[in-house]
Amino acid sequence: MFWIGAFLVSLGAAAVIGNAREGRQYRTDPSVGAALDELRLMPNGISGAPPEIYFALGKPYETTAYDLSQGKRLYSWFGCGACHGDGRGGTGPSFLDGWWLYGPEMVSIAASIRDGRPHGMPAFRDKMTIDEIWQLAGYVQTIGAYKAKTTAPSRNDDKQTRPAENRAPAAILFDEGPAAPNATQGPSP
C-alpha cells in the first residue's frame, strides 16, 4: 500500500513538472512596449544600450525559444530571405561572415529593423509591433552568433548550411566554404 501511494505522489510530481513551461506573453503590455521602443544608440548610429526594461524582463528575446521561433517566423513572413538569404547574404549583407556593419548587439539589430539603414534596408516601424521587432532581432542574432546559446528556434532540415543555431559558434565557420565573403564589406575577422 505504501508503494502505491509513493508511486502516485511521484507520478503527480512528474505531471506537475512536465506541465511546467516557460511563460509566454502573447501581447506586450503597452507601457512595456513603449519602454522597449526607446533604444539608446551611439551618436554614429552603431551599437548602444537596450532600454532598462529589456534587462528587467530578463532579455526574453534572446533567451526564450518561443520568442526566437516567432522571430524565425517573422523572418520568413516579411521576406528577409529575399535580401539576406538563409544568412549568407545576397543583395543584403551576410550574417555569417562575422562582419556586422552596425554591430551584432541586439540594440543595433533592433534599430536596423525598426528604422532601416541606408542603401536598401527598409524601415519596419510601421509594419511590425516593437515586440515583433525584438523577436526578429533575436532570431537574426542567432543566425550569426559567435557563442552557443541554450535556446534556439526550430530548425528547417532543408537549410543545412551550418550546424544548428545553438550547437556551435559561427566563428568556426569562417573557412570561406560555399559562400565567399562579401567584397564590399572588407576582410573577414
Summary of the structure (lengths in Angstrom):
residues: 189
radius of gyration: 19.6
end to end distance: 66.7
largest distance: 74.9
contacts: 494
relative contact order: 0.15
helix: 44%
strand: 3%
